[in-house]
Amino acid sequence: MNDSKQDTIDFGYKQVAKSEKQHLVANVFHSVAQKYDLMNDLMSFGIHRLWKRYTIDCSGVRSGMRVLDIAGGTGDLTAAFARRVGPQGEVVLADINNAMLEVGRDKLRNRGIVGNVNYVQANAEELPFADDSFDIITIAFGLRNVTDKQRALESMFRVLKPGGRLLVLEFSKPVPPLLNQAYDFYSFNVLPKMGRLVAGDADSYQYLAESIRMHPDQETLKGMMEQAGYDRVTYDNLTGGIVALHRGFKF
């Protein structure tokens, strides 16, 4: 019985075989890729841009640095990092989903962001980079979709340079009880309907709402990062804890 449980993992509120989750998540993001930016703006009322800007501001990024943006999707963080690292630096936009990667590549190239950005299809659990490769690693709204989150955090730690930092921006657990109740109502009553009307896909946004509830809370994720080897792990609650930004260093 225990062995059977160890072979399954959450996919939203469902339990699926660990070997199946990556494929199921891929189907979700293949479905939403073309409307991803529009839905982000609608779902968050545009506030996701402020969360991402805060992440950039907390990154300590400087000219000439090498940055890895995991689950970089349509490239919002990558674009901001590319401007800050300059022509001597490099940003790698990595995503496991090819459809998302293509949307991000087209978007950045259309904005004229070329030369210091590279694109890699990669699994966060098995990053195809050498040890001690990056000054900064970010993963924004992607960790909750990873099958083995602990393994992914350890993989990121391996490729982070000594002195480098990891930033995890992710939906989390709202702190005020009334906000938590309102957020639940919005997530399960409004979000899937919005997904159906705008993206033609209610099921994917139902999964996204469920995946947020199944993601570790702020303190649990902090402990997971410490277990993976990160030092000075802290987090900031944003918008009442709807989102949290975790930071950890490799020394």
N, C-alpha and C positions, 0 to 999 in steps of 0.2 A: 504493500500500500504506500509506504513512504517513497519507494523507488519510483512508483508511478507519479506521485506528486512532484518529485524532483524533475521529472521529464516534461512537465507542463509549465506554462507561463501565462500571465495575464495578457489578453488582447482586449483592452477595454475591460468590461466586466466578465467576459468569457474567459475560460481556461482553454488554451490550445497547446498543441505539442510545441516544444521549444524550436524544433526544426521548421515549423510552419510560420512562426511569427514574422520573420523577416520578409517572407513573401507576402503575407497579409498586409503588413505596413506598407510595402512597396505598392500594392494595389491602391491603397488609400491615396498615396501621394501622386501616383500616376493619374488618378482621377481628378485631384484638386489642383494640379500644377499650374494650369493655364489661368485659373481664377484665384490663385493663392494670394497675390498682393492685394487684390480688390477685397477679398474676404477678410484678410488681416485688418485692413482699414475699417471695414464695416463692423467686424466682431469686437474690435477694441476701441471703436470710435476714434481711431487714429493714435491712441495712446501708445501703441507698440513702438512708434517712432521715438517717443520720449524714453521708453525703457531701453531701447537700443542705443540711443545717444548717451544715456547714463553709463551703459556698459563700456562704450568707447572711452568716455571720460575717466572711468576707473581702471582702464587697462594699462596706463602708463606708456602707451605706444609712442615711439619716437622714430625720427628719420633713420633709415637704414636697417630697421628691425625686420625679422622674419616672423610672419604671423600665419597661424593655421586656423581657419574658420570652418569647423566641423558642422555637418548638417547645415551648411551655409545657404542651401536653398536658392532663393532668388537674389541673393547677393547684397542685401542691405548693409550688413556689417562689413563685408568684403570691400564694398565701394568706399566706405568711410575710412577703413584701414589703409586702402591703397593710396588715398590722398595724403595720409599722414606719414606713411613710411617712405614715400617719395621714390624716385627712380633708382636709388641705391638699395631700397628694401624690396621685399617680396611678400605677397599674400597668396596663400593657397586656399582656394575654395574647394572644400571636400564635401561630397554628399554621396550617400549610398544609392540614391535614386537618380537614374539617368535623366528622367523627364524633368525633375527639378533642376538638375545641373545644366541642362540645355536652356531652360528658361532663364536661369541666372546668367549664363554665358552670353546669351543674346541681349539681355537687358543691360549688362555692363558694357558690352561692346557698342551698343547703340548710344550709350552715354559717353563714349570715347575713353573708357577706362581700360587701357591695354598696356602691355609692356611689362608691368610689374605684378600681374595677376596670372596664376596658373590654376588649372581645373583638374581635379583628380576624383574619380569615382572610387570611394573607399568606405569600408566598414569601420566604424569607430572602435569596434572590439579588436581589430587587427590592422592597425594603421600601417601603411606601407612606406614608412619613413625610417631613417636611421635614428639611433638613440641621440638625444640631446640636440635636436634639429631646430627647435622653434623658441623664440623669445616669449611669445604670447600664444595661447590657445583659447579659442572661444567655442562654445556650443550653445546656440540660442534656440530654445523651443524644440530641441532634438533629443535630449537625453531620455525623456520619458518614452520614446519610441524604440529605444535600444533594447534588444533582448536581454543581454547580460550587462547591466549598468556598471557593476563593480569591475568587470573585466575591461569595459570601455574606459573607465577612470584610470585604471592601471596602464592601459595602452597609451593614454594621453600623457600620463606621468613619464613614461619611458621616453617619449619623443620630445618632451619639454626640456629646454636647457636648464642647467643649474642657475638659479636666480630668476628663472622665468615664472610666469603666473598663468593659471587657468581661471577662466571666468565662465560660470555656468548660469545662463539666464533661462529660467524655466517657470512655468505656471506652478503655483504652490498652494498653500492652505491659508485662506483669508483669516485674519486674526479676529476682528470684531464679529460676534455671533450673527448680528443682523445682516452684515455684509455677506457672510457665508451663506445665509439663507437666500438672500436676494441673488447671489451668484449661482447657487444651485438652480433656482427657478429659471434664470436667464439661460444657463448652459443647457438644460434639458427640455425647455419649452420653446425658447426663441431660436437658439443656435441651429438645431437641425432644420427648422423651417426656413431659416435664412439660407442654409446650405442648399436646400432643395430649390428655392426660388432663384438664387444667384448662380450657383454652381451646378444645379441639376443633380445634386447628390446629398440627400439627407443622411444616409447611413455613415458616410465618412465623417461627417461632423458630429454625429452621435458617438462614433468611436473616439474622436478627439476629446469630446467632453468627458467620456468615461476614462480615457487614458490619463487625464489631468487628475482625476480623483484617485487613481491607482498609483500615481507617482509618489515617491517618498516625501514626507513633509520636511520642513526646513532643517530641523535638528537631525533627522535621520540621514538626510543627504550630507550634512556637515560631517557626521560620523563616518559615512562611506568614503568621503574624500580623505579624511584623516587616515582611515584604514589603508587607502591606496598609497599613502606616503606623503601627502601634501601637508605643509606646515602653515601655521598662522591662518587657518581656515576661518573665514567670517562670512556673514551674509547680511544683506539689507533687504527688508521687506519693501516692496514697491506697490503702490495703490492698495494699501491695507493688507498686503500679503497675497493678493491675487497672483502676483509674480514675485519671485525672489532672485536676487543676484548673489551667487556664492563665489567667493574668491579663495584661492589657495596658491601657495608658492612651493617651488621645488628648491631646496637648499642642499 
